[in-house]
Amino acid sequence: MSTSAPLTSSAPPATSARPGPAGDVGATDGPVAQLEGVSRWYGKVVAVSDVTLTLRPGVTALLGPNGAGKSTLLRLVCGLTRPSRGTVRLLGEDPRRHPEVYRRVGLAPQQEALFDHESPTRFVETAARLVGLADPVGATREALDRVGLDPADPRPLRQRSGGERQRAKIAQAIVHRPPLLVLDEPVEGLDPRQRLAVLDLVAALGAEGHTVLVSSHVLGELDRISDRVLVMAQGRVVAAGTSHGLRELLDDRPMKVRVGTDRPRALAAALVGLDGVVAVTLEPPGDGPGAPPGAVVVDTLAAPLLRRSLAARAVDARAVLHEVRALDDDLDSVFRYLVTR
Ligand SMILES: Nc1ncnc2c1ncn2[C@@H]1O[C@H](COP(=O)(O)OP(=O)(O)OP(=O)(O)O)[C@@H](O)[C@H]1O
């Protein structure tokens, strides 16, 4: 796991990328997209700052809190937004000079409502015609079939569930079988079942040889399907690597852990000397029935060691554990840590 380090063209290819059948996805020699020192600002707002990265086949997750610059970066990758500084190459070409490369990119944007009055079939067919496919009807049927939507169902998008709308957006993005697929928050607002279906679809597209860049503002949401993870905060890529590497990096940060127990004093004494523990605070149990149970709040620089040692120390202290909870495991804390380290 590297932090703040650019992914360069020497970065290893995505580990689980498996090329699909010949002709499944447009052939790609070399990196599908390359950004070199790319910044984009709007007036005084710097949306993306000095980003260098290379995308290759497989799924790359782009994580970051709201306003981190993800959507702007996705639009820069697609060539839809012009960089204020730096260069973008799509399939080896400058998209501004070679607009034909846009035909080899599929984008499922975050914005909704544009085609609300259309059925998924009409929506996808319009996209197929716009890129000049020879058989837009057949391609639409295939794309809808791929995402599990019935081409014969005439109900407009505004009457569809969040999951169906997301799948229609993905069908519109893959109808011309582009090598590069960019999906902006495709699982936002979906229930767990729909989320699983969309994630499985994204994983399958990556495994077929598409280069998929997919964003989310929820840490951990894309872990299962990503070959690589980029973490953005305040316009910068602050961490890049594998999901596993990101988890290890986060494990190494200082953490505040609340341990609920019936014997806070004894447990605190047992934890004080543990490596990495820098402070232990007592929350004594309240008085009377229904009062809050006691707890120990531990500040540690070695969360994995605390996790490994806690049970044994509790046994030594004859303390029963009610809960173990990281108090600063919310997204904002994690991103703040990555930005300030
Ligand atoms: N067209 C624009 N004009 C002015 N400011 C913009 C424009 N597009 C983005 N920004 C600003 O750039 C910053 C990054 O926005 P961006 O939409 O890329 O972030 P994001 O990570 O995708 O956030 P979200 O998940 O909330 O969409 C924000 O401060 C935003 O207000």
The ligand as a MOL file (V3000), in Angstrom:
LIG
                    3D

  0  0  0     0  0            999 V3000
M  V30 BEGIN CTAB
M  V30 COUNTS 31 33 0 0 0
M  V30 BEGIN ATOM
M  V30 1 N -18.9310 22.4040 -12.3280 0
M  V30 2 C -18.5020 22.8270 -11.1350 0
M  V30 3 N -18.4730 24.1370 -10.8080 0
M  V30 4 C -18.0130 24.5520 -9.6140 0
M  V30 5 N -17.5650 23.7400 -8.6440 0
M  V30 6 C -17.5670 22.4080 -8.8910 0
M  V30 7 C -18.0400 21.8860 -10.1480 0
M  V30 8 N -17.9110 20.5350 -10.1020 0
M  V30 9 C -17.4040 20.2300 -8.8890 0
M  V30 10 N -17.1980 21.3460 -8.1700 0
M  V30 11 C -16.6400 21.4140 -6.7950 0
M  V30 12 O -15.5060 20.5850 -6.7550 0
M  V30 13 C -15.4510 19.8520 -5.5250 0
M  V30 14 C -15.4320 18.3670 -5.8150 0
M  V30 15 O -16.7100 17.9920 -6.3230 0
M  V30 16 P -17.0400 16.5230 -6.8620 0
M  V30 17 O -18.4760 16.5040 -7.2840 0
M  V30 18 O -16.0270 16.1190 -7.8610 0
M  V30 19 O -16.8370 15.6610 -5.5410 0
M  V30 20 P -17.3890 14.2000 -5.1860 0
M  V30 21 O -16.3150 13.5140 -4.4300 0
M  V30 22 O -17.8790 13.5340 -6.4240 0
M  V30 23 O -18.5860 14.5360 -4.2140 0
M  V30 24 P -20.0710 13.8930 -4.1870 0
M  V30 25 O -19.9040 12.4710 -3.7820 0
M  V30 26 O -20.7530 14.7390 -3.1380 0
M  V30 27 O -20.6170 14.0800 -5.5660 0
M  V30 28 C -16.6490 20.3060 -4.7280 0
M  V30 29 O -16.2280 21.3430 -3.8570 0
M  V30 30 C -17.6020 20.8370 -5.7640 0
M  V30 31 O -18.4350 21.8150 -5.2200 0
M  V30 END ATOM
M  V30 BEGIN BOND
M  V30 1 1 1 2
M  V30 2 1 2 3
M  V30 3 2 2 7
M  V30 4 2 3 4
M  V30 5 1 4 5
M  V30 6 2 5 6
M  V30 7 1 6 7
M  V30 8 1 6 10
M  V30 9 1 7 8
M  V30 10 2 8 9
M  V30 11 1 9 10
M  V30 12 1 10 11
M  V30 13 1 11 12
M  V30 14 1 11 30
M  V30 15 1 12 13
M  V30 16 1 13 14
M  V30 17 1 13 28
M  V30 18 1 14 15
M  V30 19 1 15 16
M  V30 20 2 16 17
M  V30 21 1 16 18
M  V30 22 1 16 19
M  V30 23 1 19 20
M  V30 24 2 20 21
M  V30 25 1 20 22
M  V30 26 1 20 23
M  V30 27 1 23 24
M  V30 28 2 24 25
M  V30 29 1 24 26
M  V30 30 1 24 27
M  V30 31 1 28 29
M  V30 32 1 28 30
M  V30 33 1 30 31
M  V30 END BOND
M  V30 END CTAB
M  END
